[in-house]
Amino acid sequence: MNLEGTAVLEWPLTRPMATHTDWTEADLVSACRAGRREGFEELVARHYDRILRLAYAMAGPEAAADLAQETFLAALKSFGSFRGASQLGTWLVSILRNQYFLHLRGQKKRRHAALQGEAERLPAPVPEGVDKTVREVLERVKDLPEELRTALVLFYVDGLKYDEIAQAMECPIGTVRSRLFEARERLKQRVARTEA
């Protein structure tokens, strides 16, 4: 799939994107499948903040912007196989999770050979839209396993329903409930330990 022109995925966006609020999700999918730049820009404008917040929660500030960008690039390449069985936002979360797993595999390979100047790299700034309270919670959940952390972020930060989380995480609703329960229990234990 080719995209007409150059897409900008930097954070913060270097230029305001015109949004087509009258576009339905079907219009957006059709435009992206056709490789229309304005369709891809609309996709990014509608979903970038959310994907960046989730990437930040999954991988931390160092990798968040890269993961968000890789998610949209992978989506662009995969639009031909998007069946529309789920909402675009849910599909993008699934792609983000796949990109995160690829990121983890790459980290394991890089641990064996440190890069020159890696210690001087600065982490990415905290994404806008993540207030102080949410950042404090994300700091506490960062050591949870990915599936627990992602379920928590999708439920409490993004406000998704159980069935939407199940689609995004490609698991049954019962699994989502048990992951949320386990994540809350682990957080309670950590808070109790730090307050003791």
The 8 nearest C-alpha neighbors of each residue, nearest first, counted from 0:
[[1, 76, 34, 2, 75, 32, 33, 79],
 [2, 0, 34, 3, 33, 76, 35, 75],
 [1, 3, 34, 36, 4, 35, 0, 5],
 [2, 4, 36, 35, 34, 1, 5, 6],
 [5, 3, 2, 36, 6, 35, 1, 37],
 [4, 6, 7, 3, 2, 36, 8, 40],
 [7, 5, 8, 4, 40, 36, 39, 2],
 [8, 6, 9, 5, 12, 13, 40, 14],
 [7, 9, 68, 6, 10, 12, 43, 71],
 [8, 10, 12, 11, 7, 13, 64, 68],
 [11, 9, 12, 8, 64, 13, 126, 51],
 [10, 12, 9, 13, 8, 126, 127, 14],
 [11, 13, 10, 9, 14, 8, 15, 7],
 [12, 14, 11, 9, 15, 10, 7, 8],
 [15, 13, 12, 16, 7, 11, 17, 9],
 [14, 16, 17, 12, 13, 44, 18, 11],
 [17, 15, 18, 14, 44, 40, 41, 12],
 [16, 18, 15, 19, 41, 40, 37, 44],
 [19, 17, 41, 20, 16, 44, 40, 45],
 [18, 20, 21, 22, 17, 41, 37, 38],
 [19, 21, 22, 18, 23, 41, 45, 17],
 [20, 22, 19, 23, 18, 26, 24, 27],
 [23, 21, 20, 19, 26, 27, 24, 25],
 [24, 22, 26, 25, 27, 21, 20, 28],
 [23, 25, 27, 26, 28, 22, 87, 86],
 [24, 26, 28, 23, 27, 29, 22, 83],
 [27, 25, 23, 29, 24, 28, 22, 30],
 [26, 28, 24, 30, 25, 29, 38, 31],
 [27, 29, 25, 31, 30, 26, 32, 24],
 [30, 28, 32, 26, 27, 31, 25, 33],
 [29, 31, 38, 33, 27, 35, 28, 32],
 [32, 30, 34, 38, 28, 33, 39, 29],
 [31, 33, 29, 34, 30, 78, 28, 79],
 [32, 34, 30, 31, 35, 29, 0, 1],
 [35, 33, 2, 31, 32, 1, 36, 30],
 [36, 34, 30, 38, 37, 33, 31, 3],
 [35, 37, 39, 38, 3, 2, 40, 34],
 [36, 38, 40, 39, 35, 41, 30, 17],
 [39, 37, 30, 31, 41, 35, 36, 40],
 [38, 40, 42, 36, 41, 37, 31, 43],
 [41, 39, 37, 43, 42, 38, 44, 36],
 [40, 42, 44, 38, 39, 43, 18, 37],
 [41, 43, 39, 45, 40, 44, 46, 38],
 [42, 44, 47, 40, 46, 41, 45, 39],
 [45, 43, 41, 42, 46, 47, 40, 16],
 [46, 44, 42, 43, 41, 47, 48, 18],
 [45, 47, 43, 49, 48, 44, 42, 50],
 [46, 48, 43, 50, 49, 44, 51, 45],
 [49, 47, 51, 50, 46, 52, 128, 45],
 [48, 50, 52, 51, 47, 46, 53, 157],
 [49, 51, 53, 47, 52, 48, 67, 54],
 [50, 52, 54, 48, 67, 49, 53, 47],
 [53, 51, 55, 49, 50, 54, 48, 56],
 [52, 54, 56, 50, 55, 51, 57, 49],
 [55, 53, 63, 51, 57, 56, 52, 58],
 [54, 56, 59, 63, 52, 53, 57, 60],
 [57, 55, 53, 54, 59, 58, 137, 52],
 [58, 56, 54, 55, 59, 53, 145, 149],
 [57, 59, 55, 54, 62, 56, 63, 60],
 [60, 58, 55, 61, 56, 63, 62, 57],
 [59, 61, 123, 63, 55, 122, 62, 125],
 [62, 60, 122, 123, 59, 63, 58, 121],
 [61, 63, 65, 60, 64, 58, 66, 59],
 [64, 62, 55, 54, 66, 60, 65, 61],
 [63, 65, 67, 66, 62, 68, 51, 10],
 [66, 64, 68, 62, 67, 63, 69, 61],
 [67, 65, 69, 63, 68, 64, 70, 62],
 [68, 66, 70, 64, 51, 65, 69, 50],
 [67, 69, 65, 70, 71, 66, 8, 64],
 [68, 70, 66, 72, 67, 71, 73, 65],
 [71, 69, 67, 95, 73, 68, 72, 94],
 [72, 70, 74, 68, 73, 69, 75, 67],
 [71, 73, 69, 75, 74, 70, 68, 76],
 [72, 74, 76, 70, 71, 75, 69, 77],
 [75, 73, 71, 77, 72, 76, 78, 70],
 [74, 76, 72, 73, 77, 78, 71, 31],
 [75, 77, 73, 74, 78, 0, 72, 79],
 [78, 76, 74, 79, 75, 80, 73, 81],
 [79, 77, 81, 80, 32, 75, 76, 74],
 [78, 80, 77, 81, 32, 76, 0, 82],
 [79, 81, 78, 77, 82, 76, 83, 32],
 [82, 80, 78, 83, 79, 77, 84, 90],
 [83, 81, 84, 80, 85, 79, 78, 28],
 [82, 84, 85, 81, 86, 87, 28, 25],
 [83, 85, 82, 86, 81, 90, 87, 166],
 [86, 84, 83, 89, 90, 87, 166, 82],
 [85, 87, 89, 88, 90, 83, 84, 24],
 [88, 86, 90, 89, 91, 85, 24, 83],
 [89, 87, 91, 90, 86, 92, 46, 85],
 [88, 90, 167, 92, 86, 91, 87, 85],
 [89, 91, 87, 93, 88, 92, 86, 167],
 [92, 90, 94, 88, 93, 89, 87, 95],
 [91, 93, 95, 89, 94, 90, 167, 96],
 [94, 92, 167, 90, 96, 91, 95, 168],
 [93, 95, 91, 97, 92, 96, 70, 98],
 [96, 94, 92, 98, 70, 93, 97, 99],
 [95, 97, 99, 93, 94, 98, 92, 100],
 [98, 96, 94, 100, 99, 95, 101, 93],
 [97, 99, 95, 101, 96, 100, 102, 94],
 [98, 100, 102, 96, 97, 101, 95, 103],
 [99, 101, 103, 97, 102, 98, 96, 104],
 [102, 100, 98, 104, 99, 103, 105, 97],
 [101, 103, 99, 105, 100, 104, 98, 106],
 [104, 102, 106, 100, 105, 101, 99, 107],
 [105, 103, 101, 107, 106, 102, 100, 108],
 [104, 106, 102, 108, 103, 107, 101, 109],
 [107, 105, 103, 109, 108, 104, 110, 102],
 [106, 108, 104, 110, 105, 109, 103, 111],
 [107, 109, 105, 106, 110, 111, 104, 112],
 [108, 110, 106, 111, 112, 107, 105, 113],
 [111, 109, 107, 112, 108, 106, 113, 105],
 [110, 112, 109, 108, 113, 107, 106, 114],
 [111, 113, 109, 110, 114, 108, 115, 107],
 [114, 112, 110, 111, 109, 115, 117, 116],
 [115, 113, 117, 116, 112, 109, 118, 110],
 [114, 116, 117, 113, 118, 119, 112, 120],
 [115, 117, 118, 119, 114, 120, 113, 121],
 [116, 118, 119, 114, 115, 120, 113, 121],
 [117, 119, 116, 120, 115, 121, 114, 113],
 [118, 120, 117, 116, 121, 115, 122, 114],
 [121, 119, 117, 118, 122, 116, 61, 123],
 [120, 122, 119, 123, 61, 118, 124, 117],
 [123, 121, 61, 60, 124, 120, 62, 59],
 [122, 124, 60, 61, 125, 121, 64, 63],
 [125, 123, 126, 122, 60, 61, 127, 121],
 [124, 126, 127, 60, 123, 129, 55, 134],
 [127, 125, 129, 124, 128, 52, 51, 48],
 [128, 126, 129, 125, 130, 48, 11, 52],
 [127, 129, 130, 126, 48, 52, 125, 49],
 [130, 128, 127, 126, 133, 134, 131, 52],
 [129, 131, 133, 132, 128, 134, 127, 135],
 [130, 132, 134, 133, 135, 129, 136, 128],
 [133, 131, 135, 134, 130, 136, 129, 137],
 [132, 134, 136, 135, 130, 131, 129, 137],
 [133, 135, 137, 131, 136, 132, 138, 130],
 [136, 134, 138, 132, 133, 137, 131, 139],
 [135, 137, 133, 139, 138, 134, 140, 132],
 [138, 136, 134, 140, 139, 135, 141, 56],
 [139, 137, 135, 136, 141, 140, 134, 142],
 [138, 140, 136, 137, 141, 135, 142, 186],
 [139, 141, 137, 143, 142, 138, 148, 136],
 [140, 142, 138, 143, 139, 137, 56, 148],
 [143, 141, 140, 144, 139, 138, 148, 145],
 [142, 144, 140, 141, 148, 147, 145, 182],
 [143, 145, 147, 146, 148, 142, 141, 149],
 [146, 144, 148, 147, 149, 143, 57, 150],
 [145, 147, 149, 148, 144, 150, 178, 168],
 [148, 146, 150, 178, 182, 145, 149, 144],
 [147, 149, 145, 151, 150, 146, 143, 140],
 [150, 148, 152, 146, 151, 147, 145, 153],
 [149, 151, 147, 153, 148, 152, 154, 146],
 [152, 150, 154, 148, 149, 153, 155, 179],
 [151, 153, 156, 149, 155, 154, 150, 148],
 [152, 154, 157, 150, 151, 159, 156, 155],
 [153, 155, 158, 159, 151, 152, 157, 156],
 [156, 154, 158, 152, 151, 157, 153, 159],
 [157, 155, 152, 158, 153, 154, 151, 133],
 [156, 158, 153, 159, 154, 155, 152, 49],
 [157, 159, 154, 155, 156, 153, 160, 152],
 [160, 158, 154, 157, 153, 163, 164, 161],
 [161, 159, 163, 162, 164, 158, 154, 153],
 [160, 162, 164, 163, 172, 165, 175, 159],
 [161, 163, 165, 164, 160, 172, 166, 159],
 [164, 162, 166, 160, 165, 161, 159, 167],
 [163, 165, 167, 161, 166, 162, 168, 159],
 [164, 166, 162, 170, 168, 172, 163, 167],
 [167, 165, 169, 163, 164, 168, 162, 89],
 [168, 166, 89, 93, 164, 169, 165, 92],
 [169, 167, 165, 166, 170, 164, 93, 92],
 [170, 168, 166, 167, 165, 171, 93, 164],
 [169, 171, 165, 168, 174, 172, 166, 175],
 [172, 170, 174, 173, 165, 175, 169, 166],
 [173, 171, 175, 174, 165, 162, 161, 176],
 [174, 172, 176, 175, 171, 177, 170, 178],
 [173, 175, 177, 171, 172, 176, 178, 170],
 [174, 176, 172, 178, 173, 177, 179, 165],
 [177, 175, 173, 179, 174, 178, 180, 172],
 [176, 178, 180, 174, 179, 175, 181, 173],
 [179, 177, 175, 181, 147, 180, 176, 182],
 [178, 180, 182, 176, 177, 181, 151, 183],
 [179, 181, 177, 183, 178, 182, 176, 184],
 [180, 182, 184, 178, 183, 179, 177, 185],
 [181, 183, 179, 185, 147, 184, 180, 178],
 [184, 182, 186, 180, 181, 185, 179, 187],
 [185, 183, 181, 187, 186, 182, 180, 188],
 [184, 186, 188, 182, 187, 183, 181, 189],
 [185, 187, 189, 183, 188, 184, 190, 182],
 [188, 186, 184, 190, 185, 189, 191, 183],
 [189, 187, 191, 185, 186, 190, 192, 184],
 [190, 188, 186, 192, 191, 187, 193, 185],
 [189, 191, 187, 193, 192, 188, 194, 186],
 [190, 192, 188, 194, 189, 193, 195, 187],
 [193, 191, 189, 195, 190, 194, 188, 187],
 [192, 194, 190, 195, 191, 189, 188, 187],
 [193, 195, 191, 192, 190, 189, 188, 187],
 [194, 192, 193, 191, 190, 189, 188, 187]]
